[in-house]
Amino acid sequence: MDVVLATAWLRAVAESVTADADELTKLDSAIGDGDHGVNLRRGFTAVTALLDGTAFTGVGDVFVRAGGTLVSRVGGASGPLYGSAFRALGKALPPGPVVSLPDLAGALRAGLDAVTRLGGAAPGDKTIVDAFRPAVAAFEEAVAGGAALPEAAAGAARAAGDGARATISLTARKGRASYLGERSAGHQDPGATSTWLIFQALADVTAP
């Protein structure tokens, strides 16, 4: 991955979040505060402005600065969580304008670890983690097997989508949705859904 691809990924995320903001808000209205789509659209609009006006020193710098923008511009839980994920991802990458697939796999794992530490969520809690963890595992497995980036990204997106859909049957144990107890079951988690959008964006921009 180079700086051009890193910025293309974030632009694709911004486009996807904007297009699906109403659906994300609808999902969040059922079990949360109802602001997930609005908050992410605001945050990634700010990220797009950052990309338009910044000369980056390397791939890691793209993600560190994008993450900082999300932390400062997005309300609710999603700003700190996604912001921390992208900042950790960027900090885990070696300096320079190009990074290898194993480097990227390790950085995605660092992003997941940051989300897990901050939110305290585990698999099955009906959160971002339920899509993020399988996506990272699929990406790592593909890279270890010698896959190129398009294949690894597509596998991660499929795993994230499967993880997001699997949250429908879960009872929330973390976040605002946990206040509903058993009533949270039957609804897809908005954070897991936006996580799928992020990984699908990577698959889209790397597709041959």
C-alpha positions as CSV (number, residue, x, y, z in Angstrom):
1,M,0.0,0.0,0.0
2,D,1.2,3.5,-0.9
3,V,0.0,6.9,0.1
4,V,-2.2,7.2,-2.9
5,L,-4.0,4.0,-2.1
6,A,-4.3,4.9,1.6
7,T,-6.0,8.2,0.8
8,A,-8.2,6.5,-1.8
9,W,-9.3,4.0,0.8
10,L,-10.3,6.8,3.2
11,R,-12.1,8.7,0.4
12,A,-14.0,5.6,-0.4
13,V,-15.0,5.2,3.2
14,A,-16.2,8.8,3.3
15,E,-18.3,8.2,0.2
16,S,-19.8,5.0,1.6
17,V,-20.5,6.5,5.0
18,T,-22.3,9.4,3.4
19,A,-24.3,7.2,1.1
20,D,-25.4,4.9,4.0
21,A,-25.7,7.5,6.7
22,D,-29.5,7.3,6.9
23,E,-29.3,3.5,7.2
24,L,-26.7,3.6,9.9
25,T,-28.8,6.1,11.8
26,K,-31.9,3.9,11.4
27,L,-30.0,1.0,12.8
28,D,-28.7,3.1,15.7
29,S,-32.2,4.6,16.4
30,A,-33.4,1.0,17.2
31,I,-30.8,0.3,19.9
32,G,-28.7,3.4,20.5
33,D,-28.7,7.2,20.3
34,G,-29.7,7.4,16.7
35,D,-26.7,9.5,15.7
36,H,-24.2,7.0,14.3
37,G,-24.7,7.8,10.7
38,V,-24.7,11.6,11.2
39,N,-21.6,11.5,13.4
40,L,-19.6,9.3,10.9
41,R,-20.7,11.4,8.0
42,R,-19.5,14.5,9.8
43,G,-16.2,12.9,10.8
44,F,-15.3,11.5,7.3
45,T,-16.3,14.8,5.7
46,A,-13.6,16.3,7.9
47,V,-11.2,13.5,6.9
48,T,-11.8,14.3,3.2
49,A,-11.0,17.9,3.9
50,L,-7.8,16.8,5.6
51,L,-6.9,14.6,2.6
52,D,-7.5,17.5,0.2
53,G,-5.2,19.9,2.0
54,T,-2.4,17.9,3.3
55,A,1.0,16.6,2.0
56,F,1.6,13.4,3.9
57,T,5.1,12.1,4.8
58,G,4.1,8.4,4.5
59,V,1.3,5.8,4.7
60,G,1.3,5.8,8.5
61,D,1.0,9.6,8.6
62,V,-2.2,9.4,6.5
63,F,-3.9,7.1,9.1
64,V,-2.5,8.9,12.2
65,R,-3.8,12.2,11.0
66,A,-7.1,10.9,9.8
67,G,-7.6,9.1,13.2
68,G,-6.8,12.4,15.0
69,T,-9.4,14.1,12.9
70,L,-12.0,11.5,13.8
71,V,-11.3,11.8,17.5
72,S,-11.7,15.6,17.5
73,R,-14.6,15.9,15.1
74,V,-17.0,12.9,15.8
75,G,-19.3,12.8,18.7
76,G,-20.6,9.7,20.5
77,A,-18.5,6.5,20.9
78,S,-17.6,6.1,17.2
79,G,-15.2,9.0,17.0
80,P,-12.9,7.8,19.8
81,L,-13.2,4.2,18.7
82,Y,-12.5,4.6,14.9
83,G,-10.1,7.5,15.6
84,S,-8.1,5.3,17.9
85,A,-8.2,2.5,15.5
86,F,-6.8,4.5,12.6
87,R,-4.2,6.2,14.8
88,A,-3.0,2.9,16.1
89,L,-2.9,1.5,12.6
90,G,-0.8,4.4,11.4
91,K,1.6,4.3,14.3
92,A,2.1,0.5,13.8
93,L,3.3,1.0,10.2
94,P,6.9,1.6,9.3
95,P,7.8,5.1,8.0
96,G,7.8,5.7,4.3
97,P,5.6,6.1,1.3
98,V,5.0,2.3,0.8
99,V,4.3,-0.5,3.2
100,S,4.1,-4.2,2.7
101,L,1.1,-6.5,3.1
102,P,2.5,-8.1,6.3
103,D,3.1,-4.6,7.7
104,L,-0.5,-3.7,6.8
105,A,-1.9,-6.9,8.4
106,G,0.0,-6.1,11.6
107,A,-1.2,-2.6,11.6
108,L,-4.8,-3.7,11.2
109,R,-4.3,-5.9,14.2
110,A,-3.0,-2.9,16.2
111,G,-6.1,-1.0,15.2
112,L,-8.3,-3.8,16.5
113,D,-6.4,-4.0,19.7
114,A,-6.9,-0.3,20.2
115,V,-10.6,-0.6,19.8
116,T,-10.7,-3.5,22.1
117,R,-8.8,-1.7,24.8
118,L,-10.8,1.5,24.6
119,G,-14.2,-0.1,24.4
120,G,-13.6,-3.2,26.5
121,A,-15.7,-5.3,24.2
122,A,-15.2,-8.9,23.3
123,P,-16.6,-11.0,20.5
124,G,-20.3,-11.6,21.0
125,D,-20.9,-8.3,22.8
126,K,-22.7,-6.9,19.7
127,T,-20.2,-4.1,18.9
128,I,-17.7,-3.0,16.3
129,V,-15.5,-5.9,17.4
130,D,-17.9,-8.5,16.0
131,A,-17.0,-7.3,12.5
132,F,-13.5,-5.9,13.1
133,R,-12.0,-9.1,14.6
134,P,-13.1,-11.5,11.8
135,A,-12.1,-9.0,9.2
136,V,-8.5,-8.7,10.6
137,A,-8.3,-12.5,11.0
138,A,-9.3,-13.1,7.4
139,F,-6.9,-10.5,6.1
140,E,-4.0,-12.0,8.2
141,E,-4.9,-15.5,6.9
142,A,-4.9,-14.4,3.3
143,V,-1.6,-12.6,3.6
144,A,0.0,-15.5,5.3
145,G,-1.2,-17.7,2.5
146,G,0.5,-15.5,-0.1
147,A,-2.6,-13.6,-1.3
148,A,-2.3,-10.2,-3.0
149,L,-4.0,-7.1,-1.5
150,P,-7.2,-7.4,-3.6
151,E,-7.8,-10.9,-2.5
152,A,-7.0,-10.2,1.2
153,A,-9.2,-7.1,1.2
154,A,-12.1,-8.9,-0.4
155,G,-11.8,-11.7,2.2
156,A,-11.7,-9.2,5.0
157,A,-14.8,-7.4,3.7
158,R,-16.7,-10.7,3.5
159,A,-15.8,-11.6,7.0
160,A,-16.8,-8.2,8.3
161,G,-20.1,-8.4,6.5
162,D,-20.8,-11.9,8.0
163,G,-19.8,-10.6,11.4
164,A,-22.1,-7.6,11.1
165,R,-25.1,-9.7,10.1
166,A,-24.4,-12.2,12.9
167,T,-25.0,-9.4,15.5
168,I,-28.7,-9.4,14.7
169,S,-29.3,-12.4,17.0
170,L,-26.9,-11.2,19.7
171,T,-27.9,-9.5,23.0
172,A,-25.8,-6.4,23.5
173,R,-23.4,-6.4,26.5
174,K,-21.6,-3.2,25.9
175,G,-22.5,0.4,24.9
176,R,-25.9,2.1,24.9
177,A,-27.5,-0.9,23.3
178,S,-26.8,-3.0,26.5
179,Y,-29.3,-0.9,28.4
180,L,-32.0,-2.6,26.4
181,G,-31.0,-6.1,27.5
182,E,-32.8,-8.8,25.6
183,R,-34.7,-6.2,23.5
184,S,-31.4,-5.5,21.7
185,A,-31.7,-8.8,20.0
186,G,-33.2,-8.8,16.5
187,H,-31.3,-5.6,15.4
188,Q,-28.0,-5.4,13.5
189,D,-25.4,-3.4,15.4
190,P,-24.7,-0.1,13.7
191,G,-21.0,-0.1,14.7
192,A,-20.4,-3.5,13.2
193,T,-22.2,-2.3,10.1
194,S,-20.0,0.7,9.6
195,T,-17.0,-1.5,10.2
196,W,-18.1,-3.6,7.3
197,L,-18.4,-0.5,5.2
198,I,-14.8,0.5,6.0
199,F,-13.5,-2.9,5.0
200,Q,-15.7,-3.1,1.9
201,A,-14.3,0.3,0.9
202,L,-10.8,-1.2,1.0
203,A,-12.0,-4.1,-1.1
204,D,-13.6,-1.7,-3.6
205,V,-10.5,0.5,-4.2
206,T,-8.2,-2.5,-4.5
207,A,-10.4,-4.6,-6.8
208,P,-8.7,-5.5,-10.1
